Amino acid sequence: MTTPSGNLILDDEYMTVRSISVSDMDNNVYLLTSKTTGQQVLIDAADNAPAIREFISTSADEDFTGDGAAAGLSAIFTTHGHWDHIRALKEIAEEFDVATFAGDDDLQAIEEQENFTVDTGVNGTEIFHFEDFSLETISLVGHTPGSIALVLRDIDEMHPTLIFTGDSLFPGGVGKTNSPEDFESLFEDVKTKIFDEFDDDTVVLPGHGNCTTLGADRGNLSEWKKRGW
């Protein structure tokens, strides 16, 4: 069980990245915090709004080092529209009055399940700039039509690049797909947009369970393709 302030994944001069696990499905909720302003970005408001609320507050108290009041939560990104990743989205987004983002082709699924309209759809080509960090989007089609990953690059050699992959990439394989065509799409996107673009030290932070690195799985890509999952 994680503490209210979560597991500390990254702590450098400018920012922190923390995570908590919620629900019996071990969903990972990630929080990025600027140390200088206290601006925060949440990735996947999966479930248990009270725990997420405490996570946001406690992390701000521990990680904000600037003067005055912390800027607080400013955005929520949703990696994909499956129900287990969006159960607290409406409550947290409305309580904190923040901007929300998700893949274009998952917007309808989110609205139908949660009666909540995401503010902005993304297509995997955007870069969003926040205080002390930026997030790039990558489209990974297959687990859902609108699945995205979010990239926090190492721009100053202070930390490895982090990729928040939702349910599209895990230690040991890509995420679940419902047809050979969906698997082929997801596998090719993961291979060409992630493994071919980033080095072995890149950290993969999935939607459930433990993290991994690209180097730990790079040699297994041919096996994944052959087995079809």
N, C-alpha and C positions, 0 to 999 in steps of 0.2 A: 504493500500500500504506500502511495506517495504522501509526502507531507503537504500542508497547505501551500507552501512556496514551491513545491514540485521538485523534480529532478533537474539539477543544474547541468545543462549540456554544453553551454558556451559561456565564458566569462572573460571578456577582454576589456581593454581600456574604455571602449565606447558603448558596449551593449552586453546584454545577457540573452540567452535562450534557455527556457525552462519547459518542462513537460509534466503533465499529470495524466494518470490513467483513470478513466471513468467507465462505469457500467460493467456488467458481467461479461461484456465482449472485449474488455481491455482496450477500449478506444483511447488513442493518444490525442491529447489536446496540447498544442504548442503555443507558447507566448514569447514574443520578442519584445524587449524593453530597452529603450535608449537610456543610458545612464545620465546623460546631461540634461535631458528634458523630461524624462519619464514617459515619453510617448510609447504606446504599446500597440502591438498587432497580434491578434489571435488567429490561429489556424485550426479550423474544425471545432466548432462549438457542438460537440458530439452528444452530450447528455449531462444530466446532473448540474443544472444551472447554479444551485447554491455552492457547489464545490468550485465551479469555474469562477463565480463571483469572488469567493475567498482567495482563489489562486491569483486573480488579477490584483486584488487589493494587497495581499501579502507580498507579492513580487514587487509591486511598486514601492512598498515600504522598504524592502531590502535592497533594491537595485538602483533606485533613483538617488543620484548624488548631487544634483544641481540645487540651486537656490529657489525659494518660493515653492509654489504648488506644482506637483507633477502634472504633465499634460494628460496622462491617462490613456485609456483605450481609444483608438481612433479608427480601427478597421478590423473586420473579420473576413478572412478568406475561407472558402469551403472547397476542399479538394475534389469532391464529387457529391452527387445528389442522393446517395443511398441513405435510408432512414436512420441508420445507426450513427451517421456522422452529422446529423442536422437537428437532433431532438431538442437541443437547447439554443439553437440559432435564433429563433424568433424572440425568445425571452431576453437573451443577452443583448441582441442587437437593439431591441426597443428600449430596454432599460438604460443602456449606455448611449443611445442615440448616435450610432456610429455607421460609417459606410460599410457596405457589404459587397463581396465579390465572389463569383463562381463562374465555371465554364459556361459558355453560351448555350451549349446543347443539353445542359442539366438544369437550366433555370426553370423550365416548366415542371420538371419532376419535383423540385424543391417546393415550388408554389403549391402544387397539388397535395403534397404530403403534409406540409406545415402551415398552409394558409399564410405564407410569407413571401413577399416579392423581393428578391435580391436586387440591390441598386444597380449593379454593373456586371454585365457579362464580359468574360475575357476569352480570347481565342488562342492564347499561347505565344503571343509575340510581344506582350507588354512588359514594361519595366515600371514599377511603382516605387517612388522615392519617398522615404520617410526620414525622420531625424536620425542621423548616424548610420543608416543602412538603407539598402534597396532590395526589392524582391522582383525577380524575373519569373515570368510564367512560361510553362511548357505544356503543350497539349499532348495528352497520352490517351488516345482513343482505344477503347476495348473493354475495360472493366465497366465503364459507363460511356455513353457518347461524348460527355463533356468533362471527363476527368482531366484535372490539371495537376502539375507539380509546381512547386515554388522553390526558387533557387536563391540562396543567400551566399553570394560569392566571397571568396577570400580576395579582397582587393589590396590588402596591405601586408600580407603574409603573417597576420596575427592569429589566424585560425584556418582550418581547412574549410573548403566549400561545403555547405550543407544543402541537401535537397530534401524537401518535404514531399514525399511521393504519394500520400494518401494510400489507397489500396491498389495502386498500379505496380508497385515494386516492393518486395519484401526480401529479407535474407532467404536465399534459396530459390527464388523464382518470381515471376510476375504474378499479378493478382488474378483472381478468378474471372473467367470469361465463359460465355454461354454458347459459343459456337466456334468451330475451327477458324472461321473468318475473323471473329473478334479476337481470338488468340493471336492470329497472324498480325493483325493491326497493332495490338498492344505490344507484342514482341518487337516488331520493327520500330515502333516509336521509341520504346525503351532502349533498344540497341543504338539507333542512329542519333537520338536526341539526348541520351544520357551517357551510355557507355562510350560512344564514339567521341563525345564532346568534353568529358571530364576525366580527371586523372584518378589514379587508384586510391589516393588519400581522401577523396570526396566521401562525405558521410551521408548515408541514406537514412532518413527518419520517416518510417512508414506510419500508416494509420492505426496499426495495432502492433503490439509486441516490441521486440528489441530492435535497435538500430544495427546497421552493418556499414561496410565500406564497399565501394565499387571494386576495389582490388580483391576483396574476399570472394567475389562471385564472377569476376570477368572471365575466368577460365571455364565457367560452367555454361556459358551462353549456348554453345552448340548442343549440349545435353538438353537444355530447356527447349530449344527449338525442335529437337528430335522427339521428345516425349509429348510435346504439345500442351504443356501447362507449366 
